[in-house]
Amino acid sequence: MNKITGLAAVLLLLLPTLVFSQQSIITGKVRNAATKDPVSAVSVTVKNSDYGTFTDENGNFRLALPATQKYPLTLVFTSVGFEFLELNVTQPGAISDISMSQSAALGQEVVISATRLPQRILESPVSVERVSNTALRNAPAANYYDVVSNLKGVDMVASSLTFKTVTTRGFAGSGNTRFNQIMDGMDNQAPGLNFSVGSVIGLSELDVESMELLPGASSALYGPGGMNGTLLVNSKNPFKYQGLSFQIKEGIMHTDGKYRDPSMYHNWNLRWAQKIGNRFAFKITSEFIQAKDWLAADRRNVKRTGTGGEVVPGTRGTDPNYDGINVYGDETSGDIRAVLNGVAAALPSLGPYVSTLTTNPILVSRTGYNERDVTDPNTVNFKLGGSLNYKITNSLEAVLMGYFGTGNTVYTGSDRYSLKDLKMGQYKFELNHTNWFFRAYTTQENSGQSYNTTITTRIFNEAWKPSVAAWFPQYGQAYLTAKLNGLSDQDAHTAARNVADAGRPQPGSDRFNKIYDSVRSRPISQGGGLFLDRTDLYALEGQYNFSHLTGKFADLLVGGNYRRFVLNSQGTLFADSAGKIPINEWGMYAQLTKPFFNDLLKITLSGRYDKNSNFKGRFTPRATAVFKVANNNNIRFSYQQAYRFPSTQQQWINLAVGGGILIGGVPQLKEFYNFTGNPVYSLTDLQNSGQLKVQSFGDFKPEMVTSYEFGYRGLLANQRLLIDAYGYWGQYQDFITRIIVLQSTTANPQPTDVLNPATRRNISVPVNSPTKVKTYGFGVSLDYRFDYGFFVNSNFSSDHLSNVEAGYISYFNAPNYRANVVVGNNAFGKNKRLGFNLAYRWQDAFFYESDLANGTVPAFHCLDAQFSYRIPDIKSVVRIGANNILNQYYVTAMANPSIGGLYYVSFGYNIF
């Protein structure tokens, strides 16, 4: 037995040698033909076979082939930004002097998002934008996610430094349920919020290989939610991108001290990937961001109408019922006439005088606190990720991957929300074959210590002095005294406020912090401001490409998915105080692509069917045609429908906000609020006609858009100029919006109760618009390549909305016009070590609508810049740059922060 054991041990020791002897090995080093620097992540494959590998961070590759491999053979070298290279190899061994020339050709990038199959961007049947790894590395942006804002037709709404929301073709907002964001195949939405939280969760900057953006309708292949676009963010495969990389970025913000004192910006990235043998590879990634956030400090006055509001004249000094946009706690308002009449009843001699004061309502609001007083300024974002990749065969790879993120940020919705200690993780198992994939993943959300700033501050005011029992009586009595002493109305209100605010806790004091922390840490369902969102998402997806079987006739692609949301907010966000609420969705799709007339015309037909447990199933078709009018010049036409089921919040939200209550549209919530026994009345009808009209509701349905697009993409001027242009027209049906209804709060409800703010509640209900809302617009981009590597990229786009019925809120929120210009050179000067990029962005003023406030967002322009110097000897690069280099503050939406200049310097090692 010992002999057998010893023999087995010897065989195990000899196994690597035995395996090595059964292989034919080719090695080499790939360099940049111009700079002689090593080129990493180059694909090295044997032509007409499944065998291949990638160069490492030093440009080296090792290709192991079977001992039976026949020679000569052809090696194919490909890499984004370099010209295609084929090399004839007559025998195994080392190959010397492999040089790849940088490519100046435009339009040769390969995209997958347009059809879920690889194709040149020039031949895409729909509009698509791509940000390459090279563009990401050299973009003048403190965060990679900001690069998207320079793409054609894109609107980016910044709720805070790290919470940014992307959309295209209108309907922008902080958190967009009409836009899909997919990271490495996983829907990146926070399941409870039902929209992506920007780049707070997901890939770290050094692990992003590319981004692809599909503007407009994209549901046919990517499912519910893709009505206004889909963004795909792709990570770096550890087989291809290997080695240790890190980047340290240090900056400074608030340099002028206008909103905050000057403070530092920190952004640190680390990535380590390694291939072990030919079958196994792994990667570990992390990112840490810390800074003092931009401050939302819009002091404009808002007149509340339900859960929304219009900007009106007035300040705290001139309007006793002042309600500042970024002032919290002043949403609590009351009529002090009851106090004055009570004094008159106790002192009848004052009755005649009081009657002169109480002819009209005397509305007074509580004194609020500014955002800087009630929101933690420390933005923190920590991300950790990684994957284990195993090649089962040369054409089948298994991937086990996970991403985790946590931190503090701020979000603007129906109120301002402080997302504190937010945690979210995404974990997946995937099998990727040449012809198919299968993916299973889950998203786990934990809101941590997140709280509603508006609600918390209102309750804080009640905690230190109750409104009904103390504050309003003190105010009313002091106001009457001041008037009796001959003060003007404005001075009387000022004096009364000083009396009522006596003992008011000062921001930052121990008393203030003790009371505020006790309120924000108490769940909303228990009279506090904390929301407890633990909603999860579970998903399965699969796809099979039959093209290898049907390729002689057409390319055929089929796929399907299943998703299960489990709502769990313990009654603080959803109507789930009695238990978790499950929502199931499933769908399937197919796509057929057929070329005609020797590839002069290519037709693609696709369709998708989806079903939600609360709504009827929907079928969405797409048809596209690409006409080749000349070499590298194509005209495209597309017809497609897109849809979305109402979001989890639009279905089940039950949340008190500054001006009322937000509820979902499912029948159970209308029953909970007893719409049948206690009717609700239309606020719009009351405002327009002065008449009370009972509001009726039809079935709550998914919304749908039908979109037509015509476009051209082509190369001109000796392939130095790439032109991409599109025009589109869309029609929304069953458009989901919100209306405000009024309901009595008395024990025996009467219609007239809703005329008195003291005996009514405002309820915001999601409904389908009866009209077909129309959108239209265009976009054009010009990319030109000069000699010596200089380039100019420019674009101009426009979006418009029409046919919105009076009284319905569209939330279109898009400027009519916007433009971007990027000028740069990524390698010039002696030994091509220098680089620079300048990016200019402008957008027109527009009217912004939200559940919080409605008003004009001013036009703005912004200039970003970055300069770099490469140090090849230590595989490093030093950069100095700035976002908003002119420090001209701008806002992207109502109630959002004013964004100023961010100036930084960075050092990167082994950045691909």
Sequence and secondary structure as in RCSB ss.txt:
>XXXX:A:sequence
MNKITGLAAVLLLLLPTLVFSQQSIITGKVRNAATKDPVSAVSVTVKNSDYGTFTDENGNFRLALPATQKYPLTL
VFTSVGFEFLELNVTQPGAISDISMSQSAALGQEVVISATRLPQRILESPVSVERVSNTALRNAPAANYYDVVSN
LKGVDMVASSLTFKTVTTRGFAGSGNTRFNQIMDGMDNQAPGLNFSVGSVIGLSELDVESMELLPGASSALYGPG
GMNGTLLVNSKNPFKYQGLSFQIKEGIMHTDGKYRDPSMYHNWNLRWAQKIGNRFAFKITSEFIQAKDWLAADRR
NVKRTGTGGEVVPGTRGTDPNYDGINVYGDETSGDIRAVLNGVAAALPSLGPYVSTLTTNPILVSRTGYNERDVT
DPNTVNFKLGGSLNYKITNSLEAVLMGYFGTGNTVYTGSDRYSLKDLKMGQYKFELNHTNWFFRAYTTQENSGQS
YNTTITTRIFNEAWKPSVAAWFPQYGQAYLTAKLNGLSDQDAHTAARNVADAGRPQPGSDRFNKIYDSVRSRPIS
QGGGLFLDRTDLYALEGQYNFSHLTGKFADLLVGGNYRRFVLNSQGTLFADSAGKIPINEWGMYAQLTKPFFNDL
LKITLSGRYDKNSNFKGRFTPRATAVFKVANNNNIRFSYQQAYRFPSTQQQWINLAVGGGILIGGVPQLKEFYNF
TGNPVYSLTDLQNSGQLKVQSFGDFKPEMVTSYEFGYRGLLANQRLLIDAYGYWGQYQDFITRIIVLQSTTANPQ
PTDVLNPATRRNISVPVNSPTKVKTYGFGVSLDYRFDYGFFVNSNFSSDHLSNVEAGYISYFNAPNYRANVVVGN
NAFGKNKRLGFNLAYRWQDAFFYESDLANGTVPAFHCLDAQFSYRIPDIKSVVRIGANNILNQYYVTAMANPSIG
GLYYVSFGYNIF
>XXXX:A:secstr
 HHHHHHHHHHHHHHHHHHHHTEEEEEEEEEETTT  B  S EEEETTSS EEE  TTSEEEEEEETT  SSEEE
EEE TTB  EEEEE SSEEEEEEEE B   SS  EE TTTSS EEGGG SS  EEE HHHHHHSS SSGGGGGGG
STTEEEEESSSS EEEEESS   SS TT EEEETTEE EETTTTEE TTSSS  GGGEEEEEEEES  HHHH TT
TTSEEEEEEE  TTTS EEEEEEEEEEE TT SSS  EEEEEEEEEEEEEETTTEEEEEEEEEEEEE        
EEEEETTEEEEES  TTT TT  BTTEESTT EEETHHHHHHHHHHSGGGHHHHHHH SS  EEE   EEHHHHS
  EEEEEEEEEEEEEEEETTEEEEEEEEEEEEEEEEESSSEEEEEEEEEEEEEEEEEESSEEEEEEEEEEE TT 
EEHHHHHHHHHHHHS IIIIIHHHHHHHHHHHHHTT  HHHHHHHHHHHHTTT   TTSHHHHHHHHHHHTSBGG
GTSSB     EEEEEEEEEETHHHHTTT EEEEEEEEEEEEE  TTSSBS TTS EEEEEEEEEEEEEEEETTTT
EEEEEEEEEEEETTEEEEEEEEEEEEEEEETTEEEEEEEEEEEE   HHHHHBEEEETTEEEE SSHHHHHHTTT
TTS EEEHHHHHHHS   B        EEEEEEEEEEEEEETTTTEEEEEEEEEEEEES EEEEEEEEE SSS  
GGGGGSGGGEEEEEEEEE SS EEEEEEEEEEEEE GGG EEEEEEEEEEEE   TT        SEEEEEEEEE
EEESGGG EEEEEEEEEE  EEE  SS BEEE  EEEEEEEEEEEEGGGTEEEEEEEESTT   B SSTT   B 
 EEEEEEEES  
